[in-house]
Amino acid sequence: MPKPRKIALETPTARAKLTPRKASYFVRVAPNIALGYRRNHSGFGTWSVRFADGSASGWLKKFGTADDLEPANNTSVFNYDQALLQARKLARGEAQADTGTAVAGFSPATIDQALKEYQRDLQSRGGSIYNASGPRGHLSSQLLAKPVALLDAKELRKWRDGLLDKGLQPSSVVRYCKSLRAALNLAASHDKRIQNGDAWEAGLETLPDASVTRNVILGDGDVSRFVAASYDRDPSLGLFVDVLAVTGARPSQAARLLIDDLHGGVKPRLTMPRSAKGGSKNRAARKQERISVPITLSLAAKLKQATRGRAADAPMLLQNNGLPWGGSDDYREAVGGIVTYLNLDEKVTLYALRHSSIVRALLRGLPIRLVAASHDTSSAEIERTYSKHITDHSDDIARAALLHHAPVPTLADNIVALGS
């Protein structure tokens, strides 16, 4: 395809002669597609692409800085030739760059829009919206505004490695990368102009050894201290933590308990909502399922007192402001203060109560299948995640099974000294 030429935009020297203004200068680069250049008073010009077929679906999108005052790098700063290619790619997708026909009349999605769409998709499927909001807090405004179709592996790899530099655990980095990949894949499935899926497959590649478990196990005494300190700090938090400590449930499960899930009597129990983890297609339906979990008489009495006078379908556990418990933002600071106060390992989170509950059950001799069922997980996951902790915390039990040899008689033992 012949390359369009326009002297007024082709070189930094030529562009410097243009009058700075809010409106961009445009040159047509293909049917319905125009490359725009905006001359700014600062001297830093910007490139944009316009899709204009005369309908209401036309759009204009800025995509980079011109090489007026700094060298082009074909990533964020573009010369004229590079801007031409980017404009066509953004408007039509790389696979269609030579067809000469624009195939879409809507603005290409940015990372920000991709995450919003991913959040809506998660909500519709009953998934956790944190998977969409988590990465957002670590993305710069420049990256959020970047069109998905213009992402490359290098900048995504730089972002991923930057999370490690900020001190995030590799497991957290992998979680954010998986979420961002899912959002970008969803955007690509909705817009066939996005042809660069290999960019995030390579740039957001899983870190080596990131799946190594770093679960913190607390002894029974430390768990009791943790619960007591939680009640001292905030009775509402204390009750929430108490439920987690006794049942070993995930915070997200306990937060969805209803008052009707409490069953009293001499053997009180909770019907705990399932987490819907494991990639279920029908997550919303699975999250409505319940599993029976035994609780202590003491906890049952506290829950009955806290829920007295409220409707059976109301949330069981509330914050001190009357709202149900949500994500970790609702308790992270308070839990961090308790961990510091009790001088516990700084890695301790509310999940330590779950890990401790599972290991405690295993060391008491409960069958793995029963432990897995009551904690809403699988036997394979129990084996994979907790085998090391079982051996680390079972010293007393293992010692009871040690073979202690009886003394073996020697020849000297059979010699009787004769009297003189």
N, C-alpha and C positions, 0 to 999 in steps of 0.2 A: 504494500500500500504506500503511495507517495506520502512523504512527510510534509504536513502543512508548514509553511514558513511565514513568519511575520516579523519584520525587522524591529518593530517597536517593542516586542517582548523577548526577542531572541537572546540578547546579551544584557548583563548588568549595566553596561554603559548606555545602551539604548533605553532601558527601562528607567534609568535615572533622569532622563529628559521628560518623562511623563509628569503631569501635574498630580500631586497627592490629592486623593479624594476618597470618599466613602464607597462610591460605586467602583466596581472592578472593570478593568479593560478585558474584553473577551475576544478570542479568536476561535473560529469554528474548526474542530479537529476531526469530526465525523458527523454523519447524519444525526441530528438532534442532540449532539454533544459539543460543548464549547469549553475551552480552557480559559479560566479567568485569572487575571493578575490584579491585585490591589496595591496601589502605591501608597505607603504610609509616610507620615511626616518623620517618623523615627528612622527611615531609611531601610527598614526591614519590610520587604514586600511579601505578600502571601499568595499562594496558588489556591485555586478552587476549581471545581468542575460543575458545570450546569447541564442538566438534562432538560431540554425544552422542546416538547413536541406540540406545543400549542394547547395542551389540555391542562386541567387543574392538577394533574399528577406530576407535573414538572417539579424539579427540586434543584437546590444549590448546596454544595458541600465544600467547605474549606478542608484541605488535606495536607498542607505543609507550608514551609517557609522558602522563599526564593533565595538563590545564592547571590544576593546583592552585597552582603557584608561579610559572609563567611563561606568557606568552600562547601560544595555540594557533597552529601554523603549518601544520597539516594534512600534515606530512611526518614529523616525529618527535614532536611534541607535539599532542595531539588534545583537543578539547572533546567533550562527550557526543554531539552530533549527528554530528560527524566520525567518532567512534569507532564509532557504529552502522553508518555506511556502510562503514568499513574492515572491520569484522567480517563483514559480508555479502559484501563483495568477496573477502576472504581465504578464506571458506568455500566460495563458489560460483563466483566469477569474475564480472567486471563484466557480461558478456553475459547472465548468468543471474540477475542481482540481483533481477529482478522476477517470476521464475517461481514463487517460493514453494516451490521444491523443492530440497533439498540433493542434490547429485549425486555426492559423493565422501566417503569415510570415512577418508581418510588425510591426515596432516599435510602442508600445502603445503611445498614445498622451499625452503630458504634458499639464499643464494649459496654458502655452504660446502658444502651437500649437492649443489648443482648442479655445483660444481667436482669433487667426489669422483666423481660419476656420469660426468662428462666424462672424467676420468682413466681410469676403468674402460673406457669406450668406446674411448678411444685405445689402451689396452693390447690390447683385443680385436681392433682393426684394425691393430695393428703400428705405431701412430703414436708420436710422441714425447710422453711424459707431461709434459715441460717446458711444453708448451702449456697444461696445466692448473695446474701448480705455479707457473709464472712469475707470473701475476697475483696469486696468493694472498699472496705476500710484500709486496704493496703495498696490500692491503685491510685496513682496520681491523677490529677484532673486532665493532664495531657493524654495519658493512656485511656482514661474513660471516654474521652472525646474522639479517640482514634477509630476510624472505620474498621470493622472486622476484616474486610477484604484487603486491607493494606498492612495487616500484621505480618511480621516476619519472625522467624525462630530466634534470631539473635536478641531482639528486644524483649521477647518473652522469657528467654533464658536469663537475661540480665535481671528481669523483675523477679524471677523465681529465686535466683541466687541472692538477690538483695534481701529477701525475707530471712534467709539464714544469717546474713550480716546484721540484721536487726535483732537477732537473738532468738528467733522462733525455733521451736523444736522441729527436726526434720519431719516428724509425723504430722505436725500442723501445716507445714509447707506443702506436703503431699496432699493433704485434705483440701487446701485452698486451690492447688493446681487442678485437682480432679473436678472441683466445682466449676472453675473457670473453663476447663475443657468442655464440660457438659453444656455450659451456656453458649460457648462458641459453636459447638456442634449443632445445637438447636437452631442458632441463627443461620448456620449454613444450610440446614435442612429446609429452612423457610425461604431462602434466597439463593437461587442457583448461580448468581453472579459471584458468590463467595466460593472460590476454588482453591484456597490456600490452607486447607485443613492440615497439611503436613507441617505447617509452621507451628501450630500449637501442639501437635503430636511430638515434635522434636523439642520445641522450646520449653514445654511443660512436662517433660519426661520425668517419670518417678525417680526419686533419689535412691541411691543404693543404701541398703540397711535401714531405710526409714520405717520399715515394718517391725523392727525390733521392739518388743514390748517393754514399756517403762512403767508398769503398774506399781503403785506404792501400796504395800500391805501394812495395815495397822494391827497391832495386837488388841485384844479385847479391852484392856485397860485404857489404851489410847482412844479407842472408839468411844468408850463411855465418857472420857474426859472431853472429847470433841462435841458429843451431844450436850453435855452439861454446859460447856462454854457457849454453845449456840443458844440454849435457853436463856442464859444470863445476858447475852447480847441483845436478843430479840425473841420473845416467846413464839412469835409466828415463824421465825426462822428455825427455832429449836424444834418445833413440831414437824416441820418439813424435813429437817435433818434426821430427826428421830425415826420417821417413816423410812427414809433411805437406809439408815443403819440397820434397822430390824429386818426389812424386806430385801435389801440388796438391789432394789430397782434403780433404773436410770432416773435422773432428775426429770427428764421429759415425760416419763411414764407417770411418776408420782404427781406431777403438775396437772395431769388429766383425770385424776381420781375424782369421782363424784361422791356425794354424801351417801348415796344408795349403795356404794361399793363396800361400805363397812357392814360386816356381819358379826354380831356379838355372840354372847353365850359363853359356855365354859371353854370353848375352843375357838376364840375369835379369829377372824381372817379378813383379808381384803381381796376383792376381785380386781386385780391390777390390770389396767389397759396394756395391751401389747404395743411394742415399739414399731412394728412393721419394718424392721431392718431386714436386709437380705435381698434387696432388689425386687420385691414383689411388685407385679404390675398393678395389682389392685390394693394399693397401700391404704386408701381411705377405708375400705371394708375391713382390712386386717386390723387397723387401729381401733376398730370398734369391738374387737374380740377381747375377752378377759381371761386371765388365769388366776386360779385361787392360790393365795399366799398366806401362810399362817402368821399371826402377830401375837405379841404378848398381851396379857390381860391389862397390864399397866398402860401400854400404848392405846389399846382399845378404849380404855376409860378416858384418856386425854382427848382422843378423837371425838368421842361421844359428847364430851363437855364442850369442845370447840365448835361443834356443828349443831348444837342444840338450837331449835327454833328456825332453822333454815330449810329450804325446799330440798327434797330428795335428789333432784336433778341439778342442784347447784354444785359448784366446785368445792371439794372437801378442804383443800389447803389454800389459804389466802395469805398474802403479804399483810404487813401492818397497815397498809393503805387501803386494804379491802379488795385489791385486785388479785386475780390468780397469778401464780408463779409462771414466769415465761422462760426466756433463755438465761444464759449464764450472767448476762448483764445485771440481772435482778439480785444476784447473790455473790458475784465474784469478789467484790471489795470486802464484804463482811467475812467471807470464808478466808480470804487472805489475812485479815486481821486476826482471826481465830488461830490460824496456823502459826502465825508469828507469836501470838500470846502463849501458845502451848509449846513453842520451840520444836515444832515438828519439821519434817523434811519440807523444803519450800515447794517441792513438786506435788504436795498433797492437794487434791481437789475433792469435790464431793464424790467423784468417781472412786476415790480410795475406799469409801464406805462399801461400794458395790464389790470391788475387788476383795476386800477383807471378808465380806459376807460369803463369797464363793469359796475362798480358801478355808474359812472356818468350817463351812459345811463339809468340805472334802476331808478335812482333818478329823471331823467327828465321825467319819465313816459312811456318810450318805453316798448312795450310788451316784455315779457321774450323770446318768440319765435323769435322775430325780433332781439333782442340782441344776442341770441345764434347763429342765422344764420350769422349775420354780423361779429361775432368773431370766427366763425368756431368751435363751440362747441355744446353741447346739452342743452336743457332746464333743464334736470335732473341735469346736472353738474353745471349749473348756480345756481339752488336751493341749491344743496349740498354745494357748495363752497362759495357762496356769501351771503347767507341768513343772517349770523351774521353781515356782513359788511353793509348790507342794513339798518338794524336797528341801527347800530352804527352811520351811517352818514345821517340819515333821520330825525334828531330831529326837524329842522325848518319846514319840510313838515308835520310831525306828529302833531306839535303844532297848525298848522293852522286848524286842524280838531278837536281840543279839544272843548268840550262843556263848555261854560261859563254861569253859572246860573245868571239870572237876580235877583236883590235883591227882597226878599219876604217881603211884607208889614207886619208890626207887629202891635199889639194893640196900642202901644205907638205912632205909626205913625198917627193913626186916632184921637188922643186926641188933641183938640184945646184949648190952654190956654185962659181963659176968662180975659178980661181986669179988672183991679181993680176999 
